[in-house]
């Protein structure tokens, strides 16, 4: 978070290009064509962060209120909401402090600003890593519940779930500290990119396998009812659409940011890569959008949670 200028940054020197003055700007490239640079207003960052903040607070409150939701699956969803909540809080805090510094309302020493910057960066990086890990944990939990339904409650027990949750949070904190300390080392960036690829591959394999099993089950029901074609086709299309949305949102929201990290390692000085670096703020905004979409995909589809959410909104504690 720079003390001067409207340029947002996530970690240290990940992006140090000058800000755009218009929402869509063609920035000149030294050796080739012009670059499309998208500027994200601070007001939009604040709005997205606040929307995500409210959404995820409601998810945590609903799960905490209803004892029927005190199960490993909902604890993973709750931790995902907490991770997305921290993403939102850290970005709102960063934007607010940055605006106050620019306006001269907040006057402090450079060392204090640097320490605050480090704290915010640890918070952002840790919450991103934990969010990715809990998305993977939710996928594994759903896979076990489908393929090992009879053994699910003996495999995914509350003590094991708590150990997994604790391990993810500890690993996220350690990863963020390493990233802040050694952000200029390529190995650290490659490890983060590797984490994203691993989570993407894990989710794709597990959810595709679950879809195949669901379609196989639908075919069996169709054969029993002698209506094979209509049921299988309709169910298959619906399942494929759901899978496309789930993986598509994950890839579109997280992919550009990790592409940014990959290019820092592969071609930090190349003009074409420089064009991508200029849109770092857009990539960060997409991650905040993912924090808004996650509750819609993983939490609000539960009828029990929606009912509890209504009670929370009506203040009937």
PyMOL commands that set and color helices and strands:
alter all, ss='L'
color gray80, all
select helices_A, chain A and resi 42-65+67-69+72-103+110-147+149-155+158-181+186-225+228-266+271-277+280-299+303-313
alter helices_A, ss='H'
color red, helices_A
select strands_A, chain A and resi 24-27+35-38
alter strands_A, ss='S'
color yellow, strands_A
deselect
rebuild
show_as cartoon
